[in-house]
Amino acid sequence: MVQPPAVSRQRSTSPRSIVTILAFIGIVVSLMQTLVIPILPQLPVLLHATATDTSWIITATLLAGAVVTPISGRLGDMFGKRRMLIISLALLTLGSILCAVTSSLPVMLAGRILQGLAAGAIPLGISILRDELPREKVGSAVATMSATMGVGGAIGLPVAALIAQNADWHVLFWTSAGMGVLALALVALVLPESPVRTPAKFDGVGAAGLMVGLVALLLPITKGADWGWNSPLTLGLFAAAAVVLVLWGVFELRVASPLVDLRVSARPRVLFTNLASISVGFAMYAMNLAFPQLLMSPSATGYGLGQTMVQAGLALAPGGLVMMLVSPVSARLTTRRGPKVTLMLGAAVIGAGYLLAFLLTAEVWQVIAASMVIGAGIGLAYAAMPALIMGAVPLTETAAANGLNSLMRAFGTASSAAVMGVVLANMTMPLGPVQVPTMAGFHTTFAIGAIAAVAAVVLAAFIPARDTTPGAGAPSKDAPQLQDA
């Protein structure tokens, strides 16, 4: 039995306050992805470990975030989204404090895993918006919340670089801990709890199976270049992932209250949105990996722009801000033409941005322009995905469905990191004692990013304009919903 939705009761918190708080949380959570990038080259010395071992500082956060999003979404649907949001932010704060007080790799890894476990806060926040806001305000609010995923990453790089350059590196984590405490206080004191629930027994076996399967799949994707793509470890993990995920799928189809309702996920509107999300996530990360390296490549290469880490971060920050600026445009377009059109347009704009990068990267301003075009496309696409998902699933499964969609984007970014890393590592030239990526390597990454964007357009074209499945997107009386206009 689903309890009455939040919109039917008297609110003590204004819609604007809810959106502001959740957008701030989105920025804080997304900052965790770029927080350590400025200090990555120094981590072996700082943590008294090898470069291979310290690379787990990034991998651990990525894996934790990918695994937790569908699980925290399901728990939010069952036990309260605000409650799970508080737990997520508490884990982020605890992880930040652990990293701030240590110079030990094992403790740092534990802290980074805890930070990654907060990744479920963003799909939880999107689901809270659907529960709490009047229907006419949901579209623009979801677009704003979705944009924070890019904004946090974009502004995080220059801010983290400035802190790392002018203070002890532990200050990075004290700063994230302070932001976590502030976000936690805002949620606990101001944000209302939605009474929308899905009374059911938690699928612990399904959660364990999904965690094992995802780790076995994502681990070789992110570390395959280091281990060797033909190594027994890489191939063994891929094989284990295939077996575990197939068995997990069979189990989920038979259990009464599955962690992920695969029948709902197989609806064309949900399925093709998730597939397009993988392509968009793949295309997005190509920019995040290639553009900073191009900006920071020495001018002696003949194509490098010789920027410092701080300068490169500042050059890419406008791309993240554009994501936020296009959010109201995305909301209006979705209202008029539907989220499918918005997603297709966003993917097409991403492809145009990579075409621009392929043709014009001789000056810093040209890279900035290309990143802004790609950022605009990402803003449009990211805002459309939750609208498509929420228009196709029951109100009681909103958080779980958004969590799964976030997982699909994470899978796309992880795959992109692996592919682009291989391209840039193999298409190199000597520069003094080191090897640096060639311009042909960068052009290859831009071409792959454009192809991924085109794939997203094609996949989005298969999304039905409306989901005609009985019960799809049909919440309880008076609850807000997102459908194609």
N, C-alpha and C positions, 0 to 999 in steps of 0.2 A: 504494500500500500504506500503510495506517494503522499507525503504530507503537503498541505497547501503551499503554493509557491510564495516566495518572499514578496513579490510585488503586490500581493493582496493585503499586506499589513502596513501599518503606519511606519514610515522610516524616520529614524533620528539622524541619519547621515545622508547628505545630499548626493545626487548622482555625480556631480562634479568632483566632490571629495573622494568618492569611491574610485573614479577613473584616475584621479591624480595619485592616490596612494598606490593603486595597482600598477600604474605606469612607472612610478618610482621603483617599485619592487622589480619590475621587468628589467629596468636598467641595471639595478644592483646585481641581479642574478646573471645577466649577460656579461657584466664586467668580469666575472670570474674566468671567462674564457680567454681574455687577453691580458689578465693581470700580471702573469709571470713572463710574458713574451719578451719584455725589455731585458730581463735578467737571465734568460735562457743560456746565452753564451758563458756567463759567469757561474752558473749553478754548479758545475763540477768542482770548482775551487771553493765556492761558498758552502757546499754540502759535503766536501771531501769524498767525492764519488766520481765514477766514470761518466762520460757523456752519454753512453748508452743507458746507464741506470737512471740518470737525471731526466732523460726523455720521458720517463714514466710520469713525471710531474704533470705533463699535458695529457698523456694517454689515460691516466687514472681518472681524471676529471671528466673526460669525454665518455668513458665507459660507464661511470657512475650515473652521469646525466641521462645517457641513453636508456639504461636499464630502469631507472626509477620513474620516468615519466608516465608510462602506462599504469604502473603499480600505484603511484600516488594519486593518479586520476581516479582509479577505481576506488581507492580508499576514501577519496574526497566525496565521490558520489554516495558512498555507504555511510560514512561517519561525519561528514561535514567538511566542506571545502576550506572554510576559514580555519578550522582546526588543523587540517593538513598543511595549510599555508604557514601557520605558526610553527609547526614542527619543521618544515622545510627551512624557514628562516633561522630557527634555532640551530639547526645543523650547520647552516652556512656560517653563522657567527662562531660556533664552537670550532669549526674547521679553520676559520680565519685566525682565531686565537692560538690554536695549536701551531699553525705555520709561523705566527708572529713571535713565538717564544722559543723556537728551536732552530738549530742548524744541523739537525740530523735528518738524513734522507728518509728513514722509515716513518718518523713522526710527521715529516713534511708530506709524505704520501698519504698518510692517514687523514691529515688535514685537508688535502686536496680532494680526496674521495668524499669527505663530508661536504665540502663546497659544491662538488658536482651533484650531490644528492638534492640540492636545492633547485635543480633545473626544472623539476615538476611544478614549481611555483607559477611559471608563465601560463601553461595550459589551465592550471587551477584558477588563475586570475581571469582568464578569458571566460571560463565557465561561470565564475561569480558574476561577471558583467551580465551574462545572459539571465541569471537568476534575479539580480537585484535592480536592473535598470528598466525604465519604461521601454517598450518595444521600439519606439521611434529613435531612441538614443543608443540602442545596442550596436548598430552598424558602425557608427563613427567611433564609439568607445573601443570596440574590438579592433578596429583599424589602428587606433592609437596604441593599444596594448601590443599588438603584433609588431608595430614599428620599433618598439623599445628593444627588441632582440637585435636589431641592427644598430640602433643608436648606442646602446651600451658598449657593444664591441668596438664601434668606431671611435667614440670618445675615450674609451678605456686605454687604448694604445698610447696616445700622446700624454694623457694624464699619468699613466703608470711609468712612462719613460721619464717624465719630468721628476717624479718622486724618486725613482731609482737613480737618476743622475745627480740629484741634489741632497739625498738623505740616505740613511742606512736602509738596506733593502727590506728589513723587517717592517718598516713603516708602511709598505704596500699592504701588508696583511692587517696591521692595526687600523689602517684606513678602511679596509673592507669590513673588518669587525665592527667599527663604528657605524658604518652604513647599515650593516645587518641589524645592529641593536636599534637604530632609528626605525628601520622598516618593521621590525618586530613590534616595537612600541605602537606604531601607527595602526598595525593590524589588530593588536590586542585591545587598544583603547578606542578606536574609531570605527573600524570596519565591521559591519553587521554579519552575522552568520545566517546563511540561507537555510531554511528548514526543508528544502527539497532533499529527499533521501531515497536510497534504493535499499530497503531492508533485505539483507541477504547474508549468507555465510561467506566469509572471505575465502577465496580460492587460493589457499596456501600452496598446494601442489602446483597449480598453474603458475603462480608467481615464481616459485623455485625453478620450474622448468623453463620459463621465459628468461630468467636471469642467466641460467647456465647456457641456454642456447644463444642468447645475445652476446655474452662474453666470448663464447667459442667462435662466434661469427665476426665480431668487431675486433677482437684482439689480433687475429692474423691480418685483417684489413689494415689496421693502423701500424702494425709492427712487421708486416711481411717484407718491407724493403730492407729492414735491418736483419731479419732472420734468413732472408732468401725465400723467394716465392716458391721454389721447388724443394725447400727443406722439409724433412719429415714432420717437424713441429707445425709448420704452417699448413701443410696438406692435412695432417692429422686433425688439427682444430677445425678446418673447414668441413671435413668429413663428420666430425663429432657434432658440429653445429647442424648439419643437414639431418642427421639421425634424430637429435634431440628435438629440433623444431618440428619435424614431422610427427613424432610421438606426442609432442605438446599439442599440436593442432588436433590430433585425433582425440586426445583427452578433453580439450576445450569444447569440442563438439558434443561430448557425451555428458559433461558435468552440468548440474542443474543451474548453478550460478557461476558462469565462467569469468575469469579475470578479464578476458577479451572476448566479446561476443563476435565470433568469426562470421556468423550468418549476417549480422549487421555490417561487419567490415567488408563482406563480399558484395553488398549492394553496389551497383555500378557507380552511383554518385559518390559513395565513400571510397570505393576501391580506386577509381581513376583519380580522385583527388589526392589520395595517398601516394599513388604512383607518380603523379605530377610533382608532389612535394619532394620526392626523392631527387628528381631532376633539378628542381629549383634549388634545393640545398646543395647539390653538386655544383651547379653553376655559380652560386654565391661564393663558395669557398675557394674557387679558382681565383677570384679577385683577391680574397684575403691572403692567399699564399703568394701569388705572383707579383702583385703591385708593390708591396713593401720591398721585396727583393730587387725589383727593377729600380725603384727610387733610390735604394741604398747601394746599388752596384757602383763601383768606382768609375769615374769618368774616363779612366785609362782604357776601359773596355771599348770605348767608341760609341756606346749606347747608354751606359749607366749614367744616372743623374746625380750621383755623389751626395745624396742627402744623409743626414744623421737619422738615428731612430726617432728622435723627437720631431725632426722636420718631416720625416716620412709619415709619422702618425698624424701630424697636423694637416698634411696634404690630403690624407684620406678621411679626415674627420667630416668634411662637408658631405661626403657620400652618405654617411650615417645620418646626418641632420636632414638630408633630403628625404630619407625614408620617413621621418616624422612629418615633414611638411606635406608629403603627398597623401598622408592618411585621410584627411578630410576629402580629398579628391577621390580616393579609393571608395570611401563610404558613399559619396554621391553617385559615383559610377555604378556601384553595386545596387543602390536603390533603384536606379533608372534602368539598368541593363542586366542586372543579375551578377552574382559572384563569379560565374563561369566566364563571362566576358572579361571581367576584371583580371582574373587569373591568366587568361590567354594574352591579354594586353600586357600585363606585367612581365610575363615570360618573353614576349616579343621585344619589349624594351630592354630587357637584360641582354638578349641577343644583339640588339643594335649597339649597346654599350661595348660589348666585346668586339664587334666589328670596328667601332671607333678606335678602340685600343689597338687593334691589329694594324690600323692605318696610321695612327698618330700617337706616338709616345716619345717624340724627340725632346719635348720640353715638359717641365713639371706641370704647367697648367693644363697640358693635354691629358696627362694621367689623371689630374683632378677632375677634368671634364668627363672622362670616360667613367671614373668611379662614381660620379654624380648621376650619370645616366643609368648605370647598373643599379645604383642605390634606389633610384626612382622605381625601376622595375621590380626590385626586391620588395620595396614598400607596398606596391600594388598587389603583388602576388601573395605576400605573407598575410596581408589583410583579408584577402579573398578566401584563403584556405579554411580558417575557422568558420566563416559564414557558410561555406559549402558543407562542412561537416555538421554544423549545428542545425542546418536545414534538413538533414537526412537521418538524424538519430533522435530517439526519445529524450526528453528533458532529463530523465533520470540517468542517462548514460553520457551526458555532455562532457564531463571531466575526463572519463576514461577514453572517449573517442578523440578528444583533443590531445590527450596524452599520447595515444597511438600515432596521431598525425605528427606530433613533435618528434616522436621516435623515427618516423620515416624521414623527416628532414635531417635528423642527426645521422641516420644511416647514409644519406646523400653526402653530407659534409665529410664523414669519415672516409667514404669511398673516394671522394674528390681529393682529400689529403693524400691518400695512398697513390692515386693515379698521377696527380700533379707532382708529388714528391719524386716519383720514379722518372717522370719526364725531365724535370729540372736537374735531377741528380745525374742523368745519363747524357744530356745534351749540354756539355760543358766545354770550356776551353781553359788552358793554363793562364794564370795571371800571377807572375812571381811564383811563390811556393804553394799557391792554392789553386783550386779549380773553381770557376764561377760559371753560372748558367750562360749560355749563348743567347743572342737575340732570337735565333731560330727556336730555342727552347721556350722562350716567353711567347713567341707567336703560336707555338703549338698549344700551349695552355689556353691562350685566348680562343683559338679555334675549337678546342675541346669544350670550353665554357659555352661558346656560341651553339655548338651542337647539342649540348645538354639543355640549353634554353629552347631550342627548336623542338627537342623531344618533349619538353614540358608543354609547349603549345599543342603538339599533336595529341598528347595524352589528355590534356584538358578538353580538347574538342570532343572526346568520347564521353564526357560527363553529361548525363541527362540534364536538360534544362530544369526539370523538376523530378523529385523522387516520388514515384507513384506507389511505392510500397506502403501497405496499410500501417499506420502508426508512425511513419517516418516524419521526423520533425514536428510531431504533434504533442506538445506539452499539455500540461493540465490547464484548466480554465484560467484565463487572464494572464498566463505566463508569457513572457516575451519569447519570440522565436525569430529565426532568420530564414527567410525563403527568398527565392528569386522574385524580383519585382516584375 
